[in-house]
Amino acid sequence: MKLNYRSIIYILIVASLLGLLVNYLDPKGISFIRDNGQLPNSTVIGGVNDTDPEPQQIGLPQAYKFYKEKVVFFDAREVDDYTEGHIDGAINISYVQFDEMKSKLDAVSKDDIVVTYCGGDDCDLSILLANEMMKIGYKKVFVFFGGWKKWLTANYPIIVNGDLYNAETE
C-alpha cells in the first residue's frame, strides 16, 4: 500500500479546521489568544471598586488586608488540592465542579466582597470561578493573583490536612 502524502495533509488540514470551528462555537471553548490570565489591577487600595463589571486582580498585600477584614476567600482548586492545604477560612468551590458545589455560595451575600484564588501565577481557575460568580450576581469579586503559592511563601495562616499553621496572635 502506497502512502498518499497529499491525502494525509488534506485530512490533517480539514480535521484541524473542524477542531478550531468546534472550539470557536463552544461557549466554554479555549481562547485563541492567551492573556496570561491577567485581569485589570484593582485601582482601589483602601476600599472596593464595585463599579467595575469584571473581577479585579489583587496581589498579596491586598489579599492579606481582605483576610484580616474577614472577607470570604474561595479556593477554585480541585478538592484534593484544597484538602492538602488552603488559606485559613477559605471555602472550596472547585471551578471544575462548579455546578455541583455552587450551593456553598448561598451562605455569602452577593453584595459582600469575595476573593477567589487557585494554585499560583500559572493557574486560571480563580479567574474562571470569579467570572462564574459575576454571572450569577456577585458584584465585588476579586482574584488573588499568585494565590496559594504566594500565600504559602508569605507564611500567612493556612490549613494543612486539617491543622492550622502560622496562626496569628492578636
N, C-alpha and C positions, 0 to 999 in steps of 0.2 A: 504494500500500500504506500503510495507516494504522498508526502505531505504537501498540501497546497497552502503555502505561507500567505498568499493573498486572502484566502478564505479565513484563516486564523486571525489575521489582522482585522478583517471586516467584522468577525464575530466579537472580538475584543472591543472594537470601537462602538458597536451597537450596544453591547452589554454595559459599557461604561456610560454611554449617553442615557440609557434607560435607568441605570442606577442614580445618576445625577438628577434626572427628572423626578423619580420617585422621592428622593431626598428633598428636592425643592418643594414638592407638593405636600409633603408630610408636615403637619404643624409642629411636630417635635423633631424635625429634621436637623441635621448638623449644619451649623453656619459655615458658609464657604470662606468667609473672611474672619479669621480668629482675631479677637481684640485683646487676647491675653487675659480675659476675664476682668478687665478693668471696668470699673464704674466711675462715675464722676466723684471726685473727692467732696466730702461734706465741707461746706464753707462755714459752717456754724461751729464755733468752738464751745461757747458757753451754753448753748441750748440746742434746739432741734429745728432743722429746716423742714417744716411739714408742708411747704407749698410745692415741693418738687414731686412730680407724679411717679418718679422712679426711685428705687432704693439707692441710698448714698453709701459710698465706701468710707470706712473709717479705719484708722490704724490702731496700734496697740495702746497709745495713751488715751484716746477717746473711748476705746472699748473698756479699758480698766476704769475709767471715770464712770461709765454707764454701769459697770459691775458694782462699784461702790454705792451707786444710787439705786441698787436693787432692780435694775432693768432686766427683763427676761431674755435669756440667751437660748437660741435654738441651734442644736447641733445637727447639721444636714448629712452627716456621715452615716454609713451603714451601722446597724445595731451592734454588731460585733466590735467595731472600732469604738463606738460610744461606750460600750461596756468595759473595754480595756482601759479607757481613760477619757475624761471630758472636763470641761470647765465646771467648777463647783456651781451647782444650782441649775445647770443647763438642762433643757428638755430635748430629748432626741426625737426629731421628725426627719427620718431619712428621706431625702428627696426621691430616691428610687422607689420608696414605698409610701409616697405622699398620700395617695388616696386612702390607704389603709390606716395611716397614722394621723390624718388631719383633725380627727376628733379631739386630739390633745390641745388644739388651738382654742377650743371652746372656753378654756379657763382664763384666756387672756383677751382683754378688750381690744377691739380693732382700733381704738384711739390711743392705746398705750404705745410707748416706744418699745421696739423689739430689735434684737440683734441676731443675725444668722452668722454661722461660721462653719468651716469644714477643716480639712487637713492641713492646708497651707497655701502658699502663693500659687501653686500649680493646680489647685482644686477649684472647680467651678460650681460645685454642688450648692454652696451657700448662696451664690448669685441666682441659681435656678430656683432654690427654695424661696428666696426673697421675692422673686418675680411672681411665683405662685401665690404667695401671701398677699402681694399687692393686688393681684387679680381678684381675690376673694374679699377685698375690702380693707386690709390693713393699710394704714396711712403713714405710719412713722417707722419704716423698716430700714435698718442699717446693716450693711455687710461688713463684717470684720475681716479685712483682707490680711492674710497671714495666719489667721485662725489658730488652730490647735498648736502648731509648731511654734509660733511666736509666743503664745501664752505660756507654753511649757518652758521655753527658753528663758522667759522673764521670771520664772519661779513664782507665778501667781497661783492662787488656790485652785486645786484640781482634785478630782475624784479618780482614783485608780483602783480598779477591781473592788469598788465599794468603800475604799478607805480614803479619808480626807488627808491631803498633803498641802504644805505651805499655807496652813490656816493663818489668818490674820488675828492678831490680838488687839483689841480696842481699849 
